[in-house]
Amino acid sequence: MLKLRTYFSGFLALLLVSCSPKSAATVAKSDGGTTLEEVAQPNLIIIHTDEHNFRTLGCYRDLMAANDALVWGPEVKVGTPNIDRIAHEGAICDAYYAPSPVCAPSRASMMTGLYPIATDVRQNNIPMNASMRTFAQVLKEQGYATSYVGKWHLEGEGKYTRVNNSFGWEDHSMMFNGGHAPYFRLKDGWIEAINAKAFVRLKEKGETENIHYVTDYLTDRSLAILERDKDKPFCLMLSIPDPHTPNIARPPYDTMFSNLNYQPPATMTIIPEEDRPGWATGKDKNYHRDFDPGYVEGYLGMVKCIDDNVGRILDFLDREKLAQKTIIIFTSDHGDMIFEHDRNNKGVPYEASARVPFLIRFPGHIPAGKQIGTPYTMVDFAPTVLGLLGAPALTNIHGTDASATFLSPKKAPSPGRITYIGTTGGNWVAAVDGHHKLILSKNDPPYLFDLELDPQEIINRYEDPAYAAVIKRLQPELLRQVRLYKDPSTLSKGELITSH
């Protein structure tokens, strides 16, 4: 990559940046402004979890009132100092969303910068269109060593199957399509999944020597790749299948949270079922009227294990003096309701399902402690990452390059952006602006939540005259984006209801 030095004249430096196909990244000064400094190709590490509720991370709880942060009881929380470190030394996004809160569609958008329907991945277990171009392909062409470790979920229905089309991930030797077994072992060079009961039986027989807890093993593989590639520009994505169900943590994490006083979230009881929207009460496998403390306990154990493994990666970067030239991102494909509004898992527009953690660190470039309230989705991931790396942009995509937002001064104002999310079945769509959320459905009246006054999304303010201007601003823009991006709601029967 072309190196730019501060002693070049401003005009010449800007000219070189605009003309070079491998221009240096624009970086931030210590006072929060931006300048062009000597910078080679930055490295990129993406740590991506599956079904991760943002309230389980300390850096997000710090942004909330206690009753909103600790929804399962005042003492029910998990310390995440390593993940929090990424936020404290970089930026935290508190309005980052899955474009569709389901595994595969969100991942397809992340890779391509397109809404799910444009990738063919309208729902889980559908292969991504082979013609799609990803940010990994761009980086590989720019000389990066690209490696993917963990769950892929973009090649159809197979679990623990090898991936045939890696879409630019050069090292995909431990890239498997799907699966959430807590343990596995390598048999004939590939994965043999082991569930919790099978692990207990093998442990009783003393046959666990070559069995690995998945999060630990994938981190081991990632660290080996980092050691191999540390002297060249690299892009590594570690895709951890947890904290997705079945919520099995290994010792000692399985008992770390056993003695807490677990309580049902207030939203399980405060809203009568008859007053809930249909998109929240569908009697599917994710609907739960009974609170299960064990579900939460296992979830917290998995998160703690993930955090400790994130610490191993941060320690490697420090030890090898790579931290200053490595962008590290922590995020997820969607959230987990964990009994809020009587639901588990995903698939609904509530914050706990649709909103994802998004933390990014680039020391000396992204101001430390920066908080970004502008709404973005995984559609914006690929163009933003390429922008931060100074790499060529993907063309004909839906996403926005938000790199300027991350590199801007710490207290830069939010531009008031409106973005939309939807469901794979086309039954609801939602607009978010960082303060409000408008939800339109084909079977229910509209819902408007004030996310600042009502972060647990209890009160529908759509008919409140005080919010008329908000609706006037959000609703036409939501409908415009729905049509522009050919949301599934435009392809199925029925019309979105736009009034009570």
Secondary structure, DSSP 8 states (H G I E B T S, - for coil): -----TTS-HHHHHHHHHH-TT----EE-TTS-EE-------EEEEEEESS--GGGSHHHHTTS-HHHH-TT-TT-----HHHHHHHHTSEEESSEE-SSSSHHHHHHHHHHSS-HHHHT-SSTT----TT---HHHHHHHTT-EEEEEEE---SSS-SS-B-S--TT-SEEEEEES----SEEEEETTEEEEE-HHHHHHHHHTT--TTEEEHHHHHHHHHHHHHHHHTTS-EEEEEE--TTSTT----TTTTTTTTTS-----GGGTSS-GGGS-HHHH--STTB-SS--HHHHHHHHHHHHHHHHHHHHHHHHHHHTT-GGGEEEEEEES----TTGGGB-SS-SSSHHHHB--EEEE-TTTS-TTEEE-S-EEGGGHHHHHHHHHT----SS-S----HHHHHS-TT-------EEEE-TTSSEEEEE-SSEEEEEESSS--EEEETTT-TT-----TT-GGGHHHHHHHHHHHHHHHHHTT-GGGTSSS------
